Amino acid sequence: MAILYVAGEAAELRPLAQALVNLRKLKWPIDYAFEGILAGKRIVLAANGAGPKLAAQAVEVAIRAVSAAELSASKLEAVVSTGFCGALDASLKEEQIVVGTSLLDVKTGQWTECQTVSGTAAEFVSGPLLSQDRIAVTVEEKQILAGSGALAVEMEAAGVMARTKRAELPFYCIKVVSDRVDEGFGFDLNALRTIEGRISRGKIGIHALSHPSVLPELFRLKRRSERAAKALGEFLVSCRIKPEQDSSLAE
């Protein structure tokens, strides 16, 4: 049995990957795919870019790959949506872990329950999360989203959840705060995404060259992201994903 962790960006998964034994790259048609062993459990890591559509594609590829293997050790036991989130609650600070108890898909307006983690002494906050296909850029936008009652906002979990539920697998949502509710961005990251939805490093570079005043913020975001990813990796290593009931794959 294996557990699949899905994030938007490879950087969000690399600290966890560094903790795995026998890490190897998977030849899957997505941006990032690796597998390894953690405490005797097979761990599969996948990242395919920002947003629900690309995240759902990563889950689809993983499900089809492990189904084709026809090995009991390859069957998925659970799927975890992980990565960065923006705080919608003033009590949340950067690098804080948030475990979703439920998830609101902004596109459909539907709430879905999430499974929760156990077996860790590490601190975390649990509560409802919100998923939308855009980065919450301004403080004003975050304040509006906070009206939903969600603790934080992220971009991939709705897509991961939808495909996971179709497969009748347990779904978890474990995020780390990368920006507080009182923090906005000095430029619109949504305008720097590709048609597919990925955040384009090329577009960011061009924007930085033509707007050098954003360079200090870009370096700050890079440092913040690295610390957040490290905190997330440490938490994921410390906790154990134990679905309440065994589930089998279903197309």
matplotlib code that plots the C-alpha trace (Angstrom):
import matplotlib.pyplot as plt

x = [0.0, 1.2, 0.3, 0.2, 1.2, 0.2, 1.4, 1.4, 5.2, 8.1, 9.7, 6.8, 7.6, 11.4, 12.0, 9.8, 11.6, 14.9, 13.6, 12.7, 14.8, 15.5, 14.2, 13.7, 12.3, 9.1, 8.7, 5.3, 4.0, 3.9, 6.3, 7.6, 7.1, 9.2, 8.7, 10.5, 10.0, 9.2, 9.0, 8.3, 5.5, 5.7, 5.4, 4.6, 5.2, 3.6, 3.5, 2.2, 1.7, -0.7, -4.5, -7.1, -7.0, -3.2, -3.5, -6.3, -4.2, -1.4, -3.8, -5.1, -1.7, -0.8, -4.0, -3.5, 0.1, -0.4, -3.4, -1.3, 1.3, -1.2, 0.9, -0.5, 2.5, 1.5, -2.1, -3.0, -4.2, -4.8, -4.2, -2.9, -3.2, -0.3, 1.7, 1.4, -1.7, -2.5, -3.9, -7.5, -7.5, -5.4, -4.2, -2.3, 1.4, 3.8, 5.2, 2.2, 0.7, -3.0, -4.8, -8.1, -11.2, -13.3, -12.8, -14.8, -14.5, -15.2, -16.2, -19.0, -19.8, -19.7, -18.0, -16.4, -15.1, -11.4, -9.8, -7.5, -4.0, -2.8, 0.3, 2.4, 3.6, 4.2, 1.9, -0.8, -4.1, -7.1, -10.2, -12.0, -10.0, -11.0, -9.8, -9.9, -8.1, -6.3, -3.8, -5.3, -3.2, -4.6, -5.5, -8.9, -9.5, -8.4, -10.8, -13.7, -12.7, -12.5, -16.3, -16.6, -15.3, -12.2, -8.9, -6.8, -7.0, -5.1, -5.3, -4.9, -7.0, -10.3, -8.9, -7.1, -10.2, -12.5, -10.4, -9.6, -13.3, -14.0, -11.5, -13.1, -9.9, -9.5, -8.6, -6.4, -5.5, -2.3, -1.0, 1.6, 1.0, 3.2, 1.6, -0.5, -4.0, -2.5, 0.0, -0.6, 1.6, 3.1, 2.3, -0.4, 1.0, -2.1, -1.1, 2.2, 0.6, 0.6, -2.5, -2.4, -2.3, 1.4, 3.2, 5.7, 9.3, 10.0, 7.1, 8.3, 11.8, 10.6, 8.4, 11.3, 13.6, 11.0, 9.9, 13.2, 11.4, 9.7, 13.1, 13.3, 9.8, 10.7, 13.7, 11.6, 9.0, 11.7, 13.1, 9.7, 8.7, 11.9, 11.2, 7.6, 8.5, 11.0, 8.4, 5.9, 8.3, 9.2, 5.5, 4.7, 7.6, 6.4, 2.7, 1.2, -1.6, -3.9, -7.2, -10.1, -11.0, -9.2, -10.3, -9.8, -9.2, -12.2, -12.3]
y = [0.0, 3.5, 7.1, 9.8, 13.4, 16.0, 19.6, 22.4, 22.9, 20.5, 22.8, 22.1, 18.4, 18.3, 18.5, 15.4, 13.7, 14.3, 12.2, 9.2, 6.0, 4.6, 7.8, 7.3, 9.4, 8.1, 8.4, 10.0, 12.7, 15.4, 18.1, 16.1, 12.5, 10.5, 7.6, 6.3, 4.7, 6.4, 4.2, 1.2, 2.8, 3.5, 7.3, 8.7, 12.4, 14.3, 18.0, 19.3, 23.1, 25.5, 25.1, 22.3, 21.1, 20.4, 18.8, 16.6, 15.5, 14.5, 12.3, 10.8, 9.9, 8.4, 6.3, 4.9, 4.2, 2.2, 0.4, -0.7, -2.1, -4.6, -5.1, -4.9, -2.7, -0.2, 0.3, 3.7, 3.8, 7.5, 10.8, 13.9, 17.4, 19.4, 22.6, 26.3, 28.2, 31.8, 32.6, 33.9, 33.9, 36.5, 33.9, 32.0, 32.8, 31.9, 28.4, 27.2, 23.8, 23.7, 20.3, 20.6, 19.2, 20.2, 21.9, 24.5, 24.3, 27.9, 26.9, 24.6, 26.1, 22.7, 21.6, 18.2, 16.6, 15.7, 13.0, 14.1, 13.0, 11.4, 10.1, 13.3, 15.4, 18.3, 21.3, 22.1, 23.9, 22.1, 23.6, 24.3, 25.4, 27.1, 26.1, 28.4, 28.6, 31.9, 33.4, 35.6, 38.6, 41.4, 41.8, 42.9, 39.6, 37.6, 39.4, 38.6, 35.0, 34.9, 35.4, 31.7, 30.7, 29.0, 29.3, 29.5, 29.5, 27.3, 26.4, 22.6, 20.7, 20.9, 19.2, 16.6, 16.0, 15.5, 12.8, 11.2, 10.9, 9.4, 6.7, 6.2, 6.8, 8.7, 12.4, 14.5, 18.2, 19.3, 22.8, 25.3, 29.0, 31.0, 34.4, 35.9, 37.4, 40.9, 40.5, 41.2, 41.0, 44.0, 42.5, 40.1, 36.6, 35.5, 37.5, 35.6, 32.2, 30.2, 29.3, 25.9, 27.6, 27.1, 29.9, 30.9, 31.6, 33.1, 35.6, 36.4, 37.0, 39.3, 41.2, 41.6, 43.0, 45.5, 46.3, 46.1, 47.5, 44.0, 42.3, 42.7, 41.2, 38.3, 37.4, 37.7, 35.4, 32.9, 32.8, 32.6, 29.7, 27.8, 28.0, 27.1, 24.0, 22.9, 23.2, 21.3, 18.5, 18.1, 17.8, 15.3, 13.1, 13.2, 12.4, 9.1, 8.9, 6.1, 5.9, 4.7, 2.1, 0.4, 1.6, 0.0, 1.8, 2.6, 4.3]
z = [0.0, -0.7, 0.2, -2.5, -1.6, -4.2, -4.3, -6.8, -6.9, -6.5, -3.9, -1.5, -1.6, -1.7, 2.1, 2.5, -0.4, 1.4, 4.3, 2.2, 1.8, -1.7, -3.4, -7.1, -9.9, -11.6, -15.4, -15.2, -17.6, -14.9, -13.7, -10.6, -9.6, -7.1, -4.7, -1.6, 1.8, 5.1, 8.2, 6.1, 4.1, 0.4, -0.3, -3.7, -4.4, -7.3, -8.4, -11.6, -11.2, -9.6, -9.6, -9.3, -13.0, -12.9, -9.5, -10.6, -13.6, -11.2, -9.2, -12.4, -13.6, -10.2, -10.0, -13.5, -12.9, -9.7, -11.2, -14.1, -11.7, -10.3, -7.2, -3.7, -2.6, -5.3, -4.4, -3.0, 0.6, 0.8, -1.0, 0.7, -0.8, 0.6, 0.1, 0.8, 1.9, 2.7, 6.1, 6.4, 10.2, 12.1, 14.6, 11.9, 11.5, 8.7, 8.8, 10.9, 9.9, 9.1, 8.8, 7.1, 8.7, 5.7, 2.3, 0.5, -3.3, -4.3, -7.9, -6.8, -3.4, -1.8, 1.4, 1.7, 4.9, 5.2, 7.2, 10.0, 11.1, 14.3, 15.9, 15.9, 18.7, 16.4, 16.7, 14.2, 13.8, 12.4, 10.8, 7.5, 4.4, 1.2, -2.3, -5.4, -8.7, -8.0, -5.6, -3.0, -3.8, -1.6, 2.1, 1.0, -1.0, 2.0, 4.2, 1.9, 1.7, 5.5, 5.5, 4.5, 7.9, 6.4, 8.2, 5.1, 1.3, -1.2, -4.9, -5.5, -2.9, -4.7, -7.8, -5.7, -3.6, -6.6, -8.3, -4.9, -4.1, -7.5, -6.7, -3.3, -1.4, 1.9, 1.4, 3.6, 3.3, 5.1, 4.4, 5.7, 6.0, 3.6, 4.0, 6.8, 6.5, 6.9, 4.1, 0.4, -2.7, -4.4, -7.8, -9.2, -9.3, -11.2, -14.2, -14.2, -14.7, -18.0, -20.0, -18.3, -14.9, -13.9, -12.2, -14.9, -13.7, -17.1, -16.7, -13.1, -14.4, -17.2, -14.7, -12.3, -15.0, -16.1, -12.4, -10.4, -7.3, -6.8, -6.4, -2.6, -2.3, -4.6, -2.4, 0.7, -0.8, -1.8, 1.8, 3.3, 1.0, 1.8, 5.5, 5.1, 2.9, 5.6, 8.3, 6.2, 5.4, 9.1, 10.0, 7.2, 8.4, 12.0, 11.4, 10.2, 7.7, 8.9, 7.0, 9.1, 6.6, 3.8, 0.4, -3.0, -6.3, -8.4, -11.8]

ax = plt.figure().add_subplot(projection="3d")
ax.plot(x, y, z, "-o")
ax.set_aspect("equal")
plt.show()
